[in-house]
Amino acid sequence: MSDTTFLDWPFFDDSHRKFAADLTTWAEQEIAPLENDDHHTHEALDASFRKIIQKLGDAGWLKYAVPAAYGGALDNLDVRSIALARSILGYHTGLADFAMAMQGLGSGSITLFGSEELKRKYLPGVATGKRIAAFAISEPGGGSDVAAMTTTAELDGNEYVLNGVKTWISNAGLANQYVLFARTGDAPGAKGLSAFVIDADNPGLNVSERIDVIAPHPLGTLTLENCRIPTSQMLGQSGEGFKVAMATLDIFRTTVGAAALGFARRAMDEAIARAKSREAFGQKIGDFQLIQGKIGDMAVKVDAAALLVFRSAWVKDTQDNRVTRESSMAKLYATDSAQEVIDEAVQIWGGMGVVSGVTVERLYREIRALRIYEGTSEIQKLVIAGQVMAD
């Protein structure tokens, strides 16, 4: 990244600065060469994803997604470290960011609410990359509307029997385990949900579909048919599923903004390089005031997004409070502004900006999903408004 002055901000300490410097150097050597890997088939995509997971695991970076007691790097999850990692990895390729993100999101609920037995069973493998994690909450009839969930978990002796469909599930077909949410019937709406950990090889769990999206990522649909799991696989208590989900997202929603920040930084660097090298009407296009105005706007949006993202991460790490307001602001602004920055970068690149395989074209496809997953931009506005009005 051309500009690293944000690391001097008081949100970070020296350990974060060293972490960022070391990861940046490593990513330039190990991740940058993978930017143009072939992802045109599920087999190629899966192979590339597994390669990245293993690289991250072997180098020790996945340890930041798990507490030290279970093979992690730090005593507790450090949101600033995860945010820095997503920003740095996202600068190079969305698939590397995605790999880091899902190891954290897919295991975060176990870290926060799992029994000692579940933590010891699943978390060490996540930290090394030997186990791939996933988070299954969305359904065909409900994404942001969690209360509309129809997947059921019925108690039968010392087991729960699950039936239903989950879709838009990241790592579907690659994951070794899923944190999955279902209705246990304790109460109506969101209050009747519970969270479970389900092993991917459970005979009642099937990947019924792979989903192709504009920026290739491993996504799919899960079908549960009389899927039996021990009651010990529940996270927290019966009826606490919504609490589990929101507490997990409270940590990782901030890092979605960080990933968008990494995309935006890369787009701005690509735009500046293009403005300095391309000539039109007898001069570099960067000499035109209209182009300078675009780059000025980009810089403001990048810094403003960084301030919101790292403010939210700092508050979570240092005050151990819920950061519903801060994380929603960070995700909303960082993803929306990154879309604008990338769009302007494509404009500066001109016709080349829409050629398949060019970096800004890839970023244009990568950024779009971030304004939808883990709560759409519209939902973030409602959450922010609710927090502000309650205050």
Buried (B, 14 or more C-beta within 10 A) or exposed (E): BEEEEBBEEEBBEEEBBEBBEBBBEBBBEBBEEBBEBEBEEBEEBBBBBBBBBBBBBEBBBBBBBBBEBBBBBBEEBBBBBBBBBBBBBBBBBBBBBBBBBBBBBBBBBBBBBBBEEBBEBBBBBBBBBEBBBBBBBBBEEBBBEBBEBEBBBBEEEEBBBBBBBBBBBBBBBBBBBBBBBBBBBBEEEBEBBBBBBBBBEBEBBBBBBBBEEEBBBBBBBBBBBEBBBEEEBBBBBBBBBBBBBBBBBBBBBBBBBBBBBBBBBBBBBBBBBBBEEBEEEEEBBBBBEEBEEBBEBBBEBBBEBBBBBBBBBBBBBEEEEBBBBBBBBBBBBBBBBBBBBBBBBBEBBEEEBEEEEBBBBBBBBBBBBBBBBBBBBEBBEEBBEEBEEEE
